[in-house]
């Protein structure tokens, strides 16, 4: 209403008042617009405030809810506090108990701590001692390793499966196998040459695992070197305590065993020498008396044979008796020769004539059921020896072959030829290389068994029955061949026969023609003084000298003979004396006679002599030296030769 009144007054006012009114209206419009805008803003703010108020009420509601929850929680806390108080009281009770327990435990801990300190101190000492022991063990191990590697023997560490895990430097020298190859797991028995010994060593190894006392700690075996050489080895094996290992120490005893074998061989040779000396002493002791007996027997047999006809049984019987006496004489000669008490002079001789003479004799003496297979490829070859002994070698080997065939049918092979032995073959035979005469005697007899073939050259060894042989033939043959610088070997197969092969060194130069037939020289008017202390020998010798054609004065006392000779020194043309006589030996007897009559022909006879006796007799001026038994022909030849050259 006021606004309406205001507009009416303005309409009636003048222009001045109209412009002011317009301005004021515009200002009012502006202000009204502004107020509208502010009102709009206020409405917006009011809306915002309403939302805020709503939110605030919501928050307030939430706070109320929280307060309710807090009240509930507070009530719960109060309850919990009450419960906690109860728990605290219980805990205090427990804490008291714990303090008591803690105190007790602390005491126990202190006690245990003190005990542990002592244990720790002791442990420290033990560790210190153990460290020192380990250091000492390391030092000892170094020393042991030095000893192991520098030991003079080959040492091996052997595992349970018999493989070698360690070997020292000496093992290479012993086996020829490098250590790294041995230690790769080579078997302990890989070095063993003999399969049987290998099995035995494996058995020892297993027994040692069970109980060391069940297996020998020391034994020998033959080890095969990488080069193929076989060595004699002494091994010491022991178990390593606390392990499955074994330690073996091996020593090469090849040289020791060789020396022992050589010593045994030398002892065998020495025993053989002693045996031969004993045989020689025995033979020398009985030779004189035995040959004196043979002298009597052979002398009377020869005289009986000269008084009988050749075609009678008596003549044949006497001939066989004389042959038996000759074999008995030869047996004594064999024994004396084998014992080196009857050495003969060796000289170049042609071997073919001796061979032919032996074959000629064999043809007439062996059974007709045995055939000869002869091969002679020698002509004028010579060997250095004694003709009689060479003949004896042939006869002994051939006789042995005939006996091997047992009188049954068979073949006796004899071959003699010159050969040239090369170095390798000669060394196998123990001979220097060069030219030799090879004598081969073979038979188709029963052969020689392996158990006795190594003993056939031993003296008195024989497989013949009592009375069929002395066991001296092959031993004598072996001795003769060796003294001639040769070799004799034998090869035999049981049931197939035997072959003896002899090698005689061939020599150059002129040869002795060997023994020739001695014809009997008839005596003349010469007077002979015969002296022998054995009455029976004296009688037979006197009769033989008389039958030859000489006048003989027999005397059994050398002292009486000296007196007889002194009475008439020129009453005798020759003196025959025995060497061994009582009161005065033959040498002393001869000296006395020669001092009375220098140049007197003297023949000395003996039942046993050696080269020293012959040399002594020659120095003393004795004209001839005869060994009993003396055959009639040899006696007559010696007498004739001495008397033919007397002064």
C-alpha positions as CSV (number, residue, x, y, z in Angstrom):
1,X,0.0,0.0,0.0
2,X,2.8,2.4,0.8
3,X,4.5,1.3,-2.5
4,X,1.3,2.1,-4.4
5,X,1.1,5.6,-2.6
6,X,4.8,6.2,-3.5
7,X,4.3,5.5,-7.2
8,X,1.2,7.9,-7.2
9,X,3.2,10.7,-5.8
10,X,5.9,10.2,-8.3
11,X,3.6,10.3,-11.1
12,X,2.5,13.7,-10.0
13,X,5.8,15.1,-9.5
14,X,7.8,17.0,-11.8
15,X,10.5,15.7,-14.0
16,X,13.1,16.2,-11.4
17,X,11.3,14.0,-9.2
18,X,10.7,11.5,-12.1
19,X,14.4,10.9,-12.8
20,X,15.1,10.4,-9.2
21,X,12.4,7.9,-9.0
22,X,13.7,6.0,-12.0
23,X,17.1,5.9,-10.5
24,X,15.8,4.7,-7.3
25,X,13.7,2.2,-9.0
26,X,16.6,0.8,-10.9
27,X,18.5,0.7,-7.7
28,X,15.7,-1.1,-6.1
29,X,15.5,-3.6,-8.9
30,X,19.1,-4.2,-8.6
31,X,18.9,-4.6,-5.0
32,X,15.9,-6.8,-5.4
33,X,17.9,-9.0,-7.9
34,X,20.7,-9.0,-5.4
35,X,18.4,-10.0,-2.7
36,X,16.9,-12.8,-4.9
37,X,20.4,-14.1,-5.5
38,X,21.2,-13.9,-1.8
39,X,17.9,-15.5,-1.1
40,X,18.7,-18.2,-3.5
41,X,22.1,-18.6,-1.8
42,X,20.4,-18.7,1.5
43,X,18.0,-21.3,0.3
44,X,20.9,-23.4,-0.9
45,X,22.8,-22.8,2.4
46,X,19.6,-23.7,4.2
47,X,19.3,-26.9,2.3
48,X,22.9,-27.5,3.1
49,X,22.3,-26.7,6.7
50,X,19.3,-29.0,6.7
51,X,21.4,-31.8,5.2
52,X,24.1,-31.0,7.8
53,X,21.5,-31.0,10.5
54,X,20.3,-34.3,9.3
55,X,23.8,-35.7,9.1
56,X,24.5,-34.2,12.5
57,X,21.4,-35.9,13.9
58,X,22.6,-39.1,12.3
59,X,26.0,-38.7,13.8
60,X,24.4,-37.9,17.1
61,X,22.5,-41.1,16.8
62,X,25.6,-43.0,16.0
63,X,27.3,-41.3,19.0
64,X,24.4,-42.4,21.1
65,X,24.9,-45.9,19.8
66,X,28.6,-45.7,20.5
67,X,27.9,-44.3,23.9
68,X,25.6,-47.3,24.5
69,X,28.2,-49.6,23.2
70,X,30.8,-47.9,25.3
71,X,28.6,-48.2,28.3
72,X,28.2,-51.9,27.6
73,X,32.0,-52.2,27.1
74,X,32.6,-50.2,30.2
75,X,30.3,-52.5,32.1
76,X,32.3,-55.5,30.5
77,X,35.5,-53.8,31.3
78,X,34.4,-53.5,34.9
79,X,33.5,-57.2,34.9
80,X,36.9,-57.9,33.2
81,X,38.6,-55.7,35.7
82,X,37.0,-57.6,38.5
83,X,38.0,-60.9,36.8
84,X,41.5,-59.4,36.1
85,X,41.8,-58.6,39.8
86,X,41.0,-62.1,40.5
87,X,43.5,-63.3,37.9
88,X,46.0,-60.8,39.3
89,X,45.6,-62.2,42.7
90,X,46.0,-65.7,41.3
91,X,49.0,-64.4,39.3
92,X,50.5,-63.0,42.4
93,X,50.1,-66.3,44.1
94,X,51.6,-68.0,41.0
95,X,54.3,-65.3,40.9
96,X,55.2,-66.2,44.4
97,X,55.3,-69.8,43.6
98,X,57.4,-68.9,40.5
99,X,59.7,-66.8,42.6
100,X,60.2,-69.8,44.8
101,X,60.7,-72.0,41.8
102,X,62.9,-69.4,40.2
103,X,65.0,-69.3,43.3
104,X,65.3,-73.1,43.4
105,X,65.9,-73.2,39.6
106,X,68.5,-70.5,39.9
107,X,70.3,-72.6,42.5
108,X,70.1,-75.6,40.3
109,X,71.3,-73.5,37.3
110,X,74.2,-72.3,39.4
111,X,75.1,-75.8,40.4
112,X,74.7,-77.0,36.8
113,X,76.6,-74.0,35.5
114,X,79.5,-74.7,37.8
115,X,79.4,-78.4,36.7
116,X,79.3,-77.3,33.1
117,X,82.2,-75.0,33.7
118,X,84.2,-77.9,35.1
119,X,83.0,-80.1,32.2
120,X,83.8,-77.3,29.7
121,X,87.3,-76.9,31.3
122,X,87.8,-80.6,31.0
123,X,86.5,-80.6,27.5
124,X,88.8,-77.8,26.6
125,X,91.7,-79.8,28.0
126,X,90.5,-82.9,26.1
127,X,90.2,-80.8,22.9
128,X,93.7,-79.5,23.5
129,X,95.0,-83.0,24.1
130,X,93.0,-84.3,21.1
131,X,94.5,-81.5,19.0
132,X,97.9,-82.4,20.2
133,X,97.2,-86.0,19.6
134,X,95.9,-85.2,16.1
135,X,99.0,-83.1,15.4
136,X,101.1,-86.0,16.7
137,X,99.1,-88.4,14.6
138,X,99.6,-86.3,11.6
139,X,103.3,-86.2,12.3
140,X,103.3,-89.9,12.9
141,X,101.4,-90.4,9.7
142,X,104.0,-88.4,7.9
143,X,106.7,-90.5,9.5
144,X,104.8,-93.7,8.7
145,X,104.4,-92.5,5.1
146,X,108.1,-91.8,4.9
147,X,108.8,-95.3,6.3
148,X,106.1,-96.8,4.0
149,X,107.5,-95.2,0.9
150,X,111.2,-95.7,1.8
151,X,110.9,-99.2,3.2
152,X,113.3,-101.8,1.9
153,X,110.4,-104.1,1.2
154,X,107.4,-103.9,-1.0
155,X,104.3,-103.0,1.1
156,X,100.6,-103.3,0.0
157,X,97.4,-102.3,1.7
158,X,94.8,-105.0,0.8
159,X,91.0,-104.3,1.0
160,X,88.4,-106.8,2.1
161,X,87.7,-107.7,-1.6
162,X,91.4,-108.5,-2.1
163,X,92.0,-105.4,-4.1
164,X,95.1,-103.3,-3.5
165,X,94.5,-99.7,-2.4
166,X,98.0,-98.6,-1.6
167,X,101.5,-99.7,-2.7
168,X,104.9,-98.2,-1.9
169,X,107.7,-97.4,-4.4
170,X,109.5,-100.7,-3.6
171,X,106.5,-102.6,-5.0
172,X,107.3,-101.3,-8.5
173,X,110.8,-102.7,-8.2
174,X,109.5,-106.1,-7.1
175,X,106.6,-106.4,-9.6
176,X,107.6,-104.2,-12.5
177,X,104.1,-102.7,-12.4
178,X,103.7,-98.9,-11.8
179,X,102.1,-98.0,-8.5
180,X,99.2,-96.1,-10.1
181,X,98.2,-99.2,-12.0
182,X,98.4,-101.3,-8.8
183,X,96.4,-98.9,-6.8
184,X,93.6,-98.8,-9.4
185,X,92.2,-102.0,-7.8
186,X,94.6,-104.7,-8.9
187,X,93.9,-108.0,-7.2
188,X,96.3,-109.1,-4.4
189,X,96.7,-112.5,-6.2
190,X,97.5,-111.0,-9.6
191,X,101.2,-111.4,-9.1
192,X,101.1,-115.1,-8.2
193,X,102.6,-117.4,-10.8
194,X,101.0,-120.7,-9.6
195,X,97.2,-121.2,-9.7
196,X,97.3,-123.5,-6.8
197,X,99.2,-120.9,-4.7
198,X,96.7,-118.3,-5.8
199,X,93.8,-120.4,-4.4
200,X,95.7,-121.0,-1.2
201,X,96.3,-117.2,-0.7
202,X,92.6,-116.5,-1.4
203,X,91.7,-119.0,1.3
204,X,94.2,-117.4,3.7
205,X,92.6,-114.0,3.1
206,X,89.1,-115.2,3.9
207,X,90.3,-117.0,7.0
208,X,92.1,-113.9,8.2
209,X,88.7,-112.0,8.0
210,X,87.2,-114.6,10.4
211,X,90.1,-114.9,12.8
212,X,93.7,-113.7,12.1
213,X,95.0,-116.7,13.9
214,X,93.5,-119.1,11.4
215,X,95.8,-118.0,8.5
216,X,99.6,-118.0,8.5
217,X,101.2,-114.6,8.9
218,X,104.3,-115.7,7.0
219,X,104.7,-117.8,3.9
220,X,106.5,-118.0,0.6
221,X,105.2,-118.0,-3.0
222,X,106.6,-117.4,-6.5
223,X,105.8,-114.0,-7.9
224,X,105.6,-113.3,-11.6
225,X,107.3,-110.1,-12.6
226,X,105.9,-107.9,-15.4
227,X,108.9,-109.0,-17.5
228,X,107.9,-112.7,-17.1
229,X,110.6,-113.4,-14.6
230,X,109.5,-115.6,-11.7
231,X,110.8,-114.5,-8.3
232,X,110.8,-116.3,-4.9
233,X,109.1,-114.0,-2.4
234,X,108.6,-114.1,1.4
235,X,105.4,-112.3,2.5
236,X,104.3,-111.2,5.9
237,X,100.5,-110.5,6.1
238,X,98.6,-109.1,9.1
239,X,95.2,-107.6,9.6
240,X,94.9,-103.8,10.3
241,X,93.2,-103.4,13.7
242,X,89.7,-102.0,13.6
243,X,89.4,-102.4,9.8
244,X,88.7,-105.0,7.1
245,X,92.1,-104.2,5.6
246,X,95.3,-106.2,5.6
247,X,98.9,-105.1,5.2
248,X,101.4,-107.3,3.3
249,X,105.1,-106.8,3.2
250,X,107.0,-108.8,0.6
251,X,110.7,-109.5,0.4
252,X,112.5,-110.7,-2.7
253,X,114.4,-113.8,-1.6
254,X,115.2,-115.1,-5.1
255,X,119.0,-114.6,-4.5
256,X,118.7,-116.1,-1.0
257,X,116.9,-119.2,-2.4
258,X,119.3,-119.4,-5.2
259,X,122.2,-119.2,-2.7
260,X,120.5,-121.8,-0.6
261,X,120.0,-124.1,-3.6
262,X,123.6,-123.5,-4.5
263,X,124.6,-124.2,-0.9
264,X,122.5,-127.4,-0.9
265,X,124.1,-128.3,-4.2
266,X,127.5,-127.7,-2.8
267,X,126.6,-129.6,0.3
268,X,125.3,-132.4,-1.9
269,X,128.6,-132.2,-3.9
270,X,130.5,-132.2,-0.6
271,X,128.6,-135.1,0.7
272,X,129.2,-136.8,-2.6
273,X,132.9,-136.0,-2.3
274,X,132.9,-137.4,1.2
275,X,131.0,-140.4,0.0
276,X,133.6,-140.8,-2.8
277,X,136.4,-140.3,-0.3
278,X,134.8,-143.0,1.9
279,X,134.4,-145.3,-1.2
280,X,137.9,-144.5,-2.2
281,X,139.3,-145.2,1.3
282,X,137.3,-148.4,1.4
283,X,138.4,-149.4,-2.1
284,X,142.0,-148.4,-1.4
285,X,141.9,-150.4,1.8
286,X,140.6,-153.6,0.2
287,X,142.1,-153.1,-3.3
288,X,145.5,-154.5,-2.4
289,X,144.2,-157.6,-0.7
290,X,141.4,-158.1,-3.2
291,X,143.7,-157.8,-6.2
292,X,146.2,-160.1,-4.5
293,X,143.3,-162.7,-4.3
294,X,142.4,-162.0,-8.0
295,X,146.1,-162.4,-8.9
296,X,146.1,-165.9,-7.4
297,X,142.8,-166.9,-9.0
298,X,143.6,-165.5,-12.5
299,X,147.1,-166.9,-12.4
300,X,146.0,-170.4,-11.7
301,X,143.1,-170.1,-14.2
302,X,145.5,-169.0,-16.9
303,X,147.8,-171.8,-16.1
304,X,144.9,-174.3,-16.1
305,X,143.6,-172.9,-19.5
306,X,147.1,-173.3,-21.0
307,X,147.0,-177.0,-20.0
308,X,143.5,-177.8,-21.4
309,X,142.1,-178.0,-24.9
310,X,140.1,-175.0,-26.1
311,X,137.1,-177.1,-27.1
312,X,136.4,-178.7,-23.8
313,X,133.8,-177.7,-21.2
314,X,136.6,-177.2,-18.7
315,X,138.2,-174.6,-21.0
316,X,134.9,-172.8,-21.4
317,X,134.3,-172.8,-17.6
318,X,137.8,-171.6,-17.0
319,X,137.3,-168.8,-19.6
320,X,134.1,-167.7,-17.9
321,X,136.0,-167.7,-14.5
322,X,138.7,-165.6,-16.0
323,X,136.1,-163.2,-17.4
324,X,134.4,-162.9,-14.0
325,X,137.8,-162.1,-12.5
326,X,138.4,-159.5,-15.1
327,X,135.0,-157.9,-14.3
328,X,135.9,-158.0,-10.6
329,X,139.2,-156.2,-11.4
330,X,137.4,-153.6,-13.6
331,X,134.9,-153.0,-10.8
332,X,137.7,-152.1,-8.4
333,X,139.2,-149.9,-11.1
334,X,135.8,-148.2,-11.6
335,X,135.5,-147.5,-7.9
336,X,139.0,-146.2,-7.6
337,X,138.6,-144.0,-10.7
338,X,135.2,-142.7,-9.6
339,X,136.7,-141.8,-6.2
340,X,139.5,-139.9,-8.0
341,X,142.2,-142.2,-6.4
342,X,143.2,-143.7,-9.7
343,X,143.6,-140.8,-12.1
344,X,144.6,-141.7,-15.6
345,X,146.6,-139.5,-18.0
346,X,144.3,-137.9,-20.6
347,X,145.6,-137.4,-24.2
348,X,144.3,-137.0,-27.7
349,X,142.9,-140.3,-29.0
350,X,141.0,-141.3,-32.2
351,X,137.5,-142.2,-31.2
352,X,136.5,-144.4,-34.2
353,X,138.8,-147.3,-33.5
354,X,137.6,-147.4,-29.9
355,X,134.0,-147.3,-31.1
356,X,134.5,-150.1,-33.6
357,X,136.2,-152.3,-30.9
358,X,133.3,-151.7,-28.5
359,X,130.8,-152.6,-31.2
360,X,132.7,-155.7,-32.2
361,X,132.6,-156.9,-28.6
362,X,128.9,-156.0,-28.2
363,X,128.0,-158.0,-31.3
364,X,129.4,-161.2,-29.8
365,X,127.9,-160.7,-26.3
366,X,124.4,-159.4,-26.7
367,X,121.3,-161.6,-27.4
368,X,120.5,-162.2,-31.1
369,X,117.0,-160.9,-30.5
370,X,118.4,-157.4,-30.3
371,X,119.2,-155.7,-33.6
372,X,121.8,-153.0,-34.2
373,X,121.2,-149.7,-35.9
374,X,124.7,-148.1,-36.4
375,X,125.5,-144.7,-37.8
376,X,129.2,-143.7,-38.0
377,X,129.8,-140.2,-39.4
378,X,133.2,-139.7,-37.9
379,X,136.5,-140.4,-39.6
380,X,139.7,-139.2,-38.0
381,X,138.3,-137.0,-35.2
382,X,140.0,-137.0,-31.9
383,X,139.0,-136.4,-28.3
384,X,141.0,-135.7,-25.2
385,X,140.7,-138.7,-22.9
386,X,141.8,-142.2,-21.9
387,X,141.1,-145.0,-24.5
388,X,140.1,-147.5,-21.8
389,X,137.7,-145.1,-20.2
390,X,136.1,-144.0,-23.5
391,X,135.6,-147.7,-24.3
392,X,134.1,-148.1,-20.8
393,X,131.6,-145.3,-21.5
394,X,130.4,-147.0,-24.6
395,X,130.2,-150.4,-23.0
396,X,128.4,-149.1,-19.9
397,X,125.8,-147.3,-21.9
398,X,125.2,-150.1,-24.4
399,X,125.1,-152.7,-21.6
400,X,122.6,-150.5,-19.8
401,X,120.5,-150.3,-22.9
402,X,120.5,-154.1,-23.4
403,X,119.4,-154.6,-19.8
404,X,116.6,-152.1,-20.3
405,X,115.2,-154.3,-23.1
406,X,115.3,-157.3,-20.7
407,X,116.6,-159.9,-23.1
408,X,113.5,-159.4,-25.3
409,X,113.5,-158.3,-28.9
410,X,114.4,-154.7,-29.5
411,X,116.7,-152.3,-31.3
412,X,120.0,-150.9,-30.0
413,X,120.8,-147.6,-31.8
414,X,124.3,-146.3,-31.8
415,X,125.3,-143.1,-33.6
416,X,128.6,-141.2,-33.5
417,X,129.1,-138.0,-35.4
418,X,130.9,-134.6,-35.2
419,X,128.7,-131.6,-34.4
420,X,129.1,-127.9,-33.9
421,X,127.3,-126.7,-30.7
422,X,126.1,-123.1,-31.0
423,X,126.3,-120.8,-27.9
424,X,122.6,-121.1,-26.9
425,X,122.5,-124.9,-27.1
426,X,125.9,-125.3,-25.5
427,X,124.9,-123.2,-22.5
428,X,121.9,-125.4,-21.9
429,X,124.3,-128.3,-21.7
430,X,126.8,-126.4,-19.5
431,X,129.4,-126.5,-22.2
432,X,131.4,-123.9,-24.1
433,X,130.4,-123.6,-27.8
434,X,132.6,-125.4,-30.3
435,X,133.2,-128.7,-32.0
436,X,132.1,-131.9,-30.3
437,X,131.8,-135.6,-31.0
438,X,128.2,-136.7,-30.3
439,X,127.6,-140.2,-29.2
440,X,124.0,-141.3,-29.0
441,X,122.9,-144.7,-27.5
442,X,119.2,-145.5,-27.8
443,X,117.0,-148.5,-26.9
444,X,113.4,-149.6,-27.2
445,X,113.2,-150.8,-23.6
446,X,110.8,-150.1,-20.8
447,X,112.1,-146.5,-20.3
448,X,113.0,-144.7,-17.1
449,X,110.3,-143.3,-14.7
450,X,110.3,-139.6,-13.8
451,X,110.8,-140.4,-10.1
452,X,114.2,-142.1,-10.7
453,X,115.6,-140.4,-13.8
454,X,117.3,-137.7,-11.7
455,X,119.1,-140.4,-9.6
456,X,120.5,-142.7,-12.4
457,X,123.9,-141.1,-12.2
458,X,124.2,-141.5,-8.4
459,X,126.7,-144.0,-7.2
460,X,125.3,-147.4,-6.3
461,X,121.8,-146.4,-7.4
462,X,120.2,-149.2,-9.4
463,X,116.8,-150.6,-10.1
464,X,118.2,-154.1,-10.9
465,X,117.8,-157.1,-8.6
466,X,120.5,-158.1,-6.2
467,X,123.3,-159.7,-8.1
468,X,122.4,-158.1,-11.5
469,X,124.3,-154.9,-11.1
470,X,126.3,-152.7,-8.7
471,X,124.8,-149.3,-9.6
472,X,128.3,-148.0,-10.6
473,X,128.1,-148.2,-14.4
474,X,126.2,-144.9,-15.1
475,X,127.8,-143.1,-12.2
476,X,131.2,-144.1,-13.6
477,X,130.2,-143.1,-17.0
478,X,129.0,-139.7,-15.8
479,X,132.3,-139.2,-13.9
480,X,134.5,-140.1,-17.0
481,X,132.5,-137.8,-19.3
482,X,132.8,-134.9,-16.9
483,X,136.5,-135.3,-16.4
484,X,136.9,-135.2,-20.2
485,X,135.1,-131.8,-20.2
486,X,132.0,-133.3,-21.8
487,X,128.3,-133.7,-21.0
488,X,125.9,-136.6,-20.8
489,X,122.2,-136.3,-20.8
490,X,119.2,-138.7,-20.9
491,X,115.7,-138.5,-22.3
492,X,113.2,-141.3,-21.7
493,X,109.6,-142.1,-22.1
494,X,108.2,-145.0,-20.1
495,X,107.2,-147.8,-22.4
496,X,109.0,-146.2,-25.4
497,X,112.7,-146.4,-24.6
498,X,115.6,-144.2,-23.6
499,X,118.2,-142.1,-25.4
500,X,121.6,-141.2,-23.8
501,X,123.5,-138.4,-25.6
502,X,127.2,-137.8,-24.8
503,X,129.2,-134.9,-26.0
504,X,133.0,-135.2,-26.1
505,X,135.1,-132.1,-26.9
506,X,136.9,-132.5,-30.2
507,X,140.6,-131.7,-30.2
508,X,143.2,-131.2,-32.8
509,X,146.6,-132.9,-32.9
510,X,148.1,-136.3,-33.2
511,X,146.3,-139.1,-31.5
512,X,147.4,-142.0,-29.4
513,X,146.4,-145.2,-31.0
514,X,145.1,-146.7,-27.8
515,X,145.9,-150.0,-26.2
516,X,147.2,-152.7,-28.5
517,X,147.2,-156.5,-28.1
518,X,150.1,-157.6,-25.9
519,X,151.7,-160.9,-27.1
520,X,153.5,-163.1,-24.7
521,X,157.3,-162.8,-24.8
522,X,159.1,-166.1,-24.0
523,X,161.9,-165.9,-21.5
524,X,165.5,-167.1,-21.7
525,X,168.3,-167.8,-19.3
526,X,167.7,-164.8,-17.0
527,X,167.4,-165.2,-13.2
528,X,164.7,-163.3,-11.4
529,X,164.4,-162.5,-7.7
530,X,160.6,-162.5,-6.8
531,X,159.6,-160.9,-3.4
532,X,156.1,-160.8,-2.0
533,X,154.9,-161.2,1.6
534,X,151.7,-163.0,0.5
535,X,152.6,-166.7,0.1
536,X,149.8,-167.5,-2.3
537,X,150.6,-164.6,-4.6
538,X,154.3,-165.5,-4.4
539,X,153.5,-169.1,-5.4
540,X,151.4,-168.2,-8.4
541,X,153.7,-165.5,-9.6
542,X,156.7,-167.8,-9.3
543,X,154.9,-170.5,-11.4
544,X,153.8,-167.9,-14.0
545,X,157.4,-166.6,-14.3
546,X,158.7,-170.1,-14.6
547,X,156.1,-171.0,-17.3
548,X,157.2,-168.0,-19.3
549,X,160.7,-169.4,-19.3
550,X,162.7,-167.6,-16.6
551,X,164.6,-169.0,-13.6
552,X,162.9,-167.6,-10.5
553,X,164.0,-167.4,-6.8
554,X,160.8,-166.6,-4.7
555,X,161.2,-165.1,-1.2
556,X,158.4,-163.9,1.2
557,X,160.6,-161.7,3.4
558,X,162.0,-158.5,2.1
559,X,164.7,-158.4,4.8
560,X,165.9,-161.9,3.9
561,X,165.8,-160.9,0.2
562,X,168.1,-157.9,0.9
563,X,170.5,-160.3,2.7
564,X,170.4,-162.7,-0.2
565,X,171.0,-160.0,-2.7
566,X,173.9,-158.5,-0.7
567,X,175.6,-161.9,-0.7
568,X,175.7,-161.9,-4.5
569,X,174.4,-158.7,-6.2
570,X,175.0,-160.0,-9.7
571,X,173.3,-163.3,-9.2
572,X,170.0,-161.8,-10.5
573,X,169.1,-160.1,-13.8
574,X,165.8,-158.7,-12.5
575,X,163.9,-158.1,-9.3
576,X,160.1,-158.2,-9.0
577,X,158.8,-156.9,-5.7
578,X,155.5,-156.2,-4.1
579,X,154.9,-152.5,-3.0
580,X,153.2,-153.1,0.3
581,X,155.1,-155.4,2.7
582,X,155.7,-155.6,6.4
583,X,158.9,-154.3,8.0
584,X,160.1,-152.9,4.7
585,X,158.0,-151.3,1.9
586,X,158.7,-152.0,-1.7
587,X,160.2,-148.6,-2.2
588,X,162.6,-149.0,0.8
589,X,163.5,-152.5,-0.5
590,X,164.2,-151.1,-4.0
591,X,166.3,-148.2,-2.6
592,X,168.5,-150.7,-0.7
593,X,169.0,-152.9,-3.7
594,X,169.8,-149.9,-6.0
595,X,172.3,-148.5,-3.4
596,X,174.1,-151.9,-3.7
597,X,173.8,-152.2,-7.5
598,X,172.8,-149.0,-9.3
599,X,170.8,-149.6,-12.5
600,X,169.4,-152.9,-11.4
601,X,166.1,-153.6,-13.3
602,X,163.2,-153.6,-10.9
603,X,159.5,-154.2,-11.5
604,X,157.2,-153.2,-8.7
605,X,153.8,-154.8,-8.3
606,X,150.9,-153.4,-6.2
607,X,147.3,-154.2,-5.5
608,X,146.5,-150.4,-5.3
609,X,148.3,-147.4,-6.8
610,X,147.9,-143.9,-8.0
611,X,149.9,-141.6,-10.3
612,X,152.0,-140.4,-7.3
613,X,153.2,-144.0,-6.7
614,X,154.2,-144.3,-10.4
615,X,155.9,-140.9,-10.3
616,X,157.8,-141.8,-7.1
617,X,158.8,-145.2,-8.6
618,X,160.1,-143.5,-11.7
619,X,162.2,-141.0,-9.6
620,X,163.6,-143.9,-7.6
621,X,164.9,-145.6,-10.7
622,X,162.3,-148.5,-10.7
623,X,162.0,-149.8,-14.3
624,X,158.3,-150.7,-14.4
625,X,155.2,-150.5,-12.3
626,X,152.5,-153.2,-12.6
627,X,149.0,-153.1,-11.0
628,X,147.6,-156.4,-9.7
629,X,146.1,-158.7,-10.9
630,X,148.7,-159.1,-13.5
631,X,147.8,-161.3,-16.5
632,X,150.5,-163.7,-17.8
633,X,150.9,-161.9,-21.1
634,X,151.3,-158.4,-19.5
635,X,153.8,-159.8,-17.0
636,X,155.9,-161.5,-19.8
637,X,155.8,-158.3,-21.9
638,X,156.9,-156.1,-18.9
639,X,159.8,-158.5,-18.1
640,X,161.0,-158.6,-21.6
641,X,160.9,-154.8,-22.0
642,X,162.8,-154.2,-18.8
643,X,165.4,-156.9,-19.5
644,X,165.7,-155.7,-23.1
645,X,166.7,-152.2,-21.8
646,X,168.8,-153.2,-18.8
647,X,172.2,-151.7,-18.1
